[in-house]
Amino acid sequence: GLALLVELFDWASRQFGLPPAMKDMRLIAGRATVQVRTLAGPLAAPAKWDGDVSVTPRLVRLTHPELPGELRLDDGSVHGNLRALTAQGLKVEVLDAELRMGGTVSGLLGGEPRVEVQGTGPVGAKMLDWTWDRAGLREAIAPIHPFEARSLSVKWPAEKGFEAAGELMFAGKTSVSFDALVQLRAMQVRSIAVRDEYSD
C-alpha cells in the first residue's frame, strides 16, 4: 500500500542519491507499477547501479518547495535511469492545470536538468497567476486568460529562461499559435497567429 511505496521512495532517495533538482521531492500518496528491464551494479552499492526502469503511476501525489501545490500524476509511463527520464501519456495536474504530457528530462545527475516536454489540456487562472509571478512578468505583461492547450511544447533552460510554442484555444473560439522565449521579467514573442470565428 501507500506506506510501502513511501518507504520504497525514501529508501531509493537515500540509496541512489536523488539528483539535486529532486532532493526535496516528497511522496505523500498513491501507488505505482514498477518494471525493471535491466539492472546492473555492485549489490553493496545501490548508488552505482545502472539499468532501465519503467514506472506507471496510479493517483500519485508529490510535493516540492518549488511547486505551487501538489503535483498529481496518474496513468501513462515514465522510464529511464538516474541520468535521464522519458515520459509518455502522463496525466499531470498542478493547481488548476490538467495536462496529458510526454517528453524527456536529462542532465539529472549533474544537477543541471534539461527539460523538453509536450502537453495538451486545460490551464486555469491559478496556474497562470503563479507562472506570471514566478517569471516576474506581472509588472511587464498583463496575464493571459485560461486556455485549452491543443498542443504545447516547453524547452528549459533556454537563454536564461524557457522556450514555449504551440496552439492555445481561448473560450473555445479563439485559437492562438505562438513561439516565444520567456525570461525573468521579459517575454520575446518570435511568432504569433490568431484565428477566431470571424477569420477566414
Contacts in CASP RR format, 6 or more apart in sequence:
PFRMAT RR
TARGET T0000
AUTHOR 0000-0000-0000
METHOD contacts of the structure
MODEL  1
GLALLVELFDWASRQFGLPPAMKDMRLIAGRATVQVRTLAGPLAAPAKWD
GDVSVTPRLVRLTHPELPGELRLDDGSVHGNLRALTAQGLKVEVLDAELR
MGGTVSGLLGGEPRVEVQGTGPVGAKMLDWTWDRAGLREAIAPIHPFEAR
SLSVKWPAEKGFEAAGELMFAGKTSVSFDALVQLRAMQVRSIAVRDEYSD
1 31 0 8 1.000
2 29 0 8 1.000
2 30 0 8 1.000
2 31 0 8 1.000
5 27 0 8 1.000
5 30 0 8 1.000
5 31 0 8 1.000
5 32 0 8 1.000
6 27 0 8 1.000
6 28 0 8 1.000
9 27 0 8 1.000
10 27 0 8 1.000
12 18 0 8 1.000
13 23 0 8 1.000
13 25 0 8 1.000
15 46 0 8 1.000
15 47 0 8 1.000
16 46 0 8 1.000
16 47 0 8 1.000
16 49 0 8 1.000
16 82 0 8 1.000
17 47 0 8 1.000
17 82 0 8 1.000
18 25 0 8 1.000
19 82 0 8 1.000
19 107 0 8 1.000
19 108 0 8 1.000
19 109 0 8 1.000
19 110 0 8 1.000
19 111 0 8 1.000
19 113 0 8 1.000
20 110 0 8 1.000
20 111 0 8 1.000
21 108 0 8 1.000
21 111 0 8 1.000
21 113 0 8 1.000
22 64 0 8 1.000
22 108 0 8 1.000
24 64 0 8 1.000
24 65 0 8 1.000
24 66 0 8 1.000
25 62 0 8 1.000
25 63 0 8 1.000
25 64 0 8 1.000
26 62 0 8 1.000
26 63 0 8 1.000
26 64 0 8 1.000
27 60 0 8 1.000
27 61 0 8 1.000
27 62 0 8 1.000
28 61 0 8 1.000
28 62 0 8 1.000
28 63 0 8 1.000
28 70 0 8 1.000
29 59 0 8 1.000
29 60 0 8 1.000
29 61 0 8 1.000
30 57 0 8 1.000
30 58 0 8 1.000
30 59 0 8 1.000
30 60 0 8 1.000
30 61 0 8 1.000
31 57 0 8 1.000
31 58 0 8 1.000
31 59 0 8 1.000
31 60 0 8 1.000
32 55 0 8 1.000
32 56 0 8 1.000
32 57 0 8 1.000
32 58 0 8 1.000
32 60 0 8 1.000
33 55 0 8 1.000
33 56 0 8 1.000
33 58 0 8 1.000
34 53 0 8 1.000
34 54 0 8 1.000
34 55 0 8 1.000
35 53 0 8 1.000
35 54 0 8 1.000
35 55 0 8 1.000
36 51 0 8 1.000
36 52 0 8 1.000
36 53 0 8 1.000
37 51 0 8 1.000
37 52 0 8 1.000
37 53 0 8 1.000
37 54 0 8 1.000
38 51 0 8 1.000
38 52 0 8 1.000
39 49 0 8 1.000
39 50 0 8 1.000
39 51 0 8 1.000
39 53 0 8 1.000
40 49 0 8 1.000
40 50 0 8 1.000
40 51 0 8 1.000
41 48 0 8 1.000
41 49 0 8 1.000
41 50 0 8 1.000
42 48 0 8 1.000
42 49 0 8 1.000
50 81 0 8 1.000
51 80 0 8 1.000
51 81 0 8 1.000
52 79 0 8 1.000
52 80 0 8 1.000
52 81 0 8 1.000
53 79 0 8 1.000
53 80 0 8 1.000
53 81 0 8 1.000
54 77 0 8 1.000
54 78 0 8 1.000
54 79 0 8 1.000
54 80 0 8 1.000
55 77 0 8 1.000
55 78 0 8 1.000
55 79 0 8 1.000
56 75 0 8 1.000
56 76 0 8 1.000
56 77 0 8 1.000
56 78 0 8 1.000
57 73 0 8 1.000
57 74 0 8 1.000
57 75 0 8 1.000
57 76 0 8 1.000
57 78 0 8 1.000
57 90 0 8 1.000
58 74 0 8 1.000
58 75 0 8 1.000
59 72 0 8 1.000
59 74 0 8 1.000
60 72 0 8 1.000
60 73 0 8 1.000
60 74 0 8 1.000
61 70 0 8 1.000
61 71 0 8 1.000
61 72 0 8 1.000
61 73 0 8 1.000
62 70 0 8 1.000
62 71 0 8 1.000
62 72 0 8 1.000
62 73 0 8 1.000
63 69 0 8 1.000
63 70 0 8 1.000
63 71 0 8 1.000
64 71 0 8 1.000
67 94 0 8 1.000
68 94 0 8 1.000
68 95 0 8 1.000
68 126 0 8 1.000
68 127 0 8 1.000
68 130 0 8 1.000
68 134 0 8 1.000
69 94 0 8 1.000
69 95 0 8 1.000
70 94 0 8 1.000
71 92 0 8 1.000
71 93 0 8 1.000
71 94 0 8 1.000
72 91 0 8 1.000
72 92 0 8 1.000
72 93 0 8 1.000
72 94 0 8 1.000
73 90 0 8 1.000
73 91 0 8 1.000
73 92 0 8 1.000
74 90 0 8 1.000
74 91 0 8 1.000
74 93 0 8 1.000
75 89 0 8 1.000
75 90 0 8 1.000
75 91 0 8 1.000
76 87 0 8 1.000
76 88 0 8 1.000
76 89 0 8 1.000
76 90 0 8 1.000
76 91 0 8 1.000
77 87 0 8 1.000
77 88 0 8 1.000
77 89 0 8 1.000
77 90 0 8 1.000
78 85 0 8 1.000
78 86 0 8 1.000
78 87 0 8 1.000
78 90 0 8 1.000
79 85 0 8 1.000
79 86 0 8 1.000
80 86 0 8 1.000
82 108 0 8 1.000
82 109 0 8 1.000
83 106 0 8 1.000
83 107 0 8 1.000
83 108 0 8 1.000
83 109 0 8 1.000
84 104 0 8 1.000
84 105 0 8 1.000
84 106 0 8 1.000
84 107 0 8 1.000
84 108 0 8 1.000
85 104 0 8 1.000
85 105 0 8 1.000
85 106 0 8 1.000
85 108 0 8 1.000
86 102 0 8 1.000
86 103 0 8 1.000
86 104 0 8 1.000
87 101 0 8 1.000
87 102 0 8 1.000
87 103 0 8 1.000
87 104 0 8 1.000
87 105 0 8 1.000
87 117 0 8 1.000
88 102 0 8 1.000
88 103 0 8 1.000
89 100 0 8 1.000
89 101 0 8 1.000
89 102 0 8 1.000
90 100 0 8 1.000
90 101 0 8 1.000
90 102 0 8 1.000
91 98 0 8 1.000
91 99 0 8 1.000
91 100 0 8 1.000
91 101 0 8 1.000
92 98 0 8 1.000
92 99 0 8 1.000
92 100 0 8 1.000
92 101 0 8 1.000
93 99 0 8 1.000
94 127 0 8 1.000
95 124 0 8 1.000
95 126 0 8 1.000
95 127 0 8 1.000
95 130 0 8 1.000
96 122 0 8 1.000
96 123 0 8 1.000
96 124 0 8 1.000
96 125 0 8 1.000
96 126 0 8 1.000
96 127 0 8 1.000
96 146 0 8 1.000
97 122 0 8 1.000
97 123 0 8 1.000
97 124 0 8 1.000
97 127 0 8 1.000
98 121 0 8 1.000
98 122 0 8 1.000
99 119 0 8 1.000
99 120 0 8 1.000
99 121 0 8 1.000
99 123 0 8 1.000
99 149 0 8 1.000
99 152 0 8 1.000
100 119 0 8 1.000
100 120 0 8 1.000
100 121 0 8 1.000
101 117 0 8 1.000
101 118 0 8 1.000
101 119 0 8 1.000
102 117 0 8 1.000
102 118 0 8 1.000
102 119 0 8 1.000
103 116 0 8 1.000
103 117 0 8 1.000
103 118 0 8 1.000
104 115 0 8 1.000
104 116 0 8 1.000
104 117 0 8 1.000
105 113 0 8 1.000
105 114 0 8 1.000
105 115 0 8 1.000
106 113 0 8 1.000
106 114 0 8 1.000
107 113 0 8 1.000
107 114 0 8 1.000
114 156 0 8 1.000
114 157 0 8 1.000
115 154 0 8 1.000
115 155 0 8 1.000
115 156 0 8 1.000
116 153 0 8 1.000
116 154 0 8 1.000
116 155 0 8 1.000
117 153 0 8 1.000
117 154 0 8 1.000
118 151 0 8 1.000
118 152 0 8 1.000
118 153 0 8 1.000
119 149 0 8 1.000
119 151 0 8 1.000
119 152 0 8 1.000
119 153 0 8 1.000
120 149 0 8 1.000
120 150 0 8 1.000
120 151 0 8 1.000
120 152 0 8 1.000
121 148 0 8 1.000
121 149 0 8 1.000
122 146 0 8 1.000
122 147 0 8 1.000
122 148 0 8 1.000
122 149 0 8 1.000
123 146 0 8 1.000
123 147 0 8 1.000
123 148 0 8 1.000
123 149 0 8 1.000
124 146 0 8 1.000
124 147 0 8 1.000
125 145 0 8 1.000
125 146 0 8 1.000
128 143 0 8 1.000
128 144 0 8 1.000
128 145 0 8 1.000
128 146 0 8 1.000
129 143 0 8 1.000
132 138 0 8 1.000
132 141 0 8 1.000
132 143 0 8 1.000
135 182 0 8 1.000
135 183 0 8 1.000
135 184 0 8 1.000
135 185 0 8 1.000
135 187 0 8 1.000
136 184 0 8 1.000
136 185 0 8 1.000
137 143 0 8 1.000
137 182 0 8 1.000
137 185 0 8 1.000
137 186 0 8 1.000
137 187 0 8 1.000
139 185 0 8 1.000
140 185 0 8 1.000
140 186 0 8 1.000
140 187 0 8 1.000
141 187 0 8 1.000
145 170 0 8 1.000
145 171 0 8 1.000
146 170 0 8 1.000
147 168 0 8 1.000
147 169 0 8 1.000
147 170 0 8 1.000
147 176 0 8 1.000
148 168 0 8 1.000
148 169 0 8 1.000
148 170 0 8 1.000
148 172 0 8 1.000
149 166 0 8 1.000
149 167 0 8 1.000
149 168 0 8 1.000
149 169 0 8 1.000
150 166 0 8 1.000
150 167 0 8 1.000
150 168 0 8 1.000
150 169 0 8 1.000
150 175 0 8 1.000
151 166 0 8 1.000
151 167 0 8 1.000
152 164 0 8 1.000
152 165 0 8 1.000
152 166 0 8 1.000
152 167 0 8 1.000
152 168 0 8 1.000
153 164 0 8 1.000
153 165 0 8 1.000
153 166 0 8 1.000
154 162 0 8 1.000
154 163 0 8 1.000
154 164 0 8 1.000
155 162 0 8 1.000
155 163 0 8 1.000
155 164 0 8 1.000
156 162 0 8 1.000
156 163 0 8 1.000
158 181 0 8 1.000
159 181 0 8 1.000
159 183 0 8 1.000
160 183 0 8 1.000
160 184 0 8 1.000
161 181 0 8 1.000
161 182 0 8 1.000
161 183 0 8 1.000
161 184 0 8 1.000
162 181 0 8 1.000
162 182 0 8 1.000
163 179 0 8 1.000
163 180 0 8 1.000
163 181 0 8 1.000
163 182 0 8 1.000
164 178 0 8 1.000
164 179 0 8 1.000
164 180 0 8 1.000
164 182 0 8 1.000
165 178 0 8 1.000
165 179 0 8 1.000
165 180 0 8 1.000
166 177 0 8 1.000
166 178 0 8 1.000
166 179 0 8 1.000
167 175 0 8 1.000
167 176 0 8 1.000
167 177 0 8 1.000
168 175 0 8 1.000
168 176 0 8 1.000
168 177 0 8 1.000
168 178 0 8 1.000
169 175 0 8 1.000
169 176 0 8 1.000
170 176 0 8 1.000
173 196 0 8 1.000
173 197 0 8 1.000
174 194 0 8 1.000
174 195 0 8 1.000
174 196 0 8 1.000
174 197 0 8 1.000
175 194 0 8 1.000
175 195 0 8 1.000
175 196 0 8 1.000
176 192 0 8 1.000
176 193 0 8 1.000
176 194 0 8 1.000
177 191 0 8 1.000
177 192 0 8 1.000
177 193 0 8 1.000
177 195 0 8 1.000
178 189 0 8 1.000
178 191 0 8 1.000
178 192 0 8 1.000
178 193 0 8 1.000
179 189 0 8 1.000
179 190 0 8 1.000
179 191 0 8 1.000
179 192 0 8 1.000
180 187 0 8 1.000
180 188 0 8 1.000
180 189 0 8 1.000
180 190 0 8 1.000
181 187 0 8 1.000
181 188 0 8 1.000
181 190 0 8 1.000
182 188 0 8 1.000
END
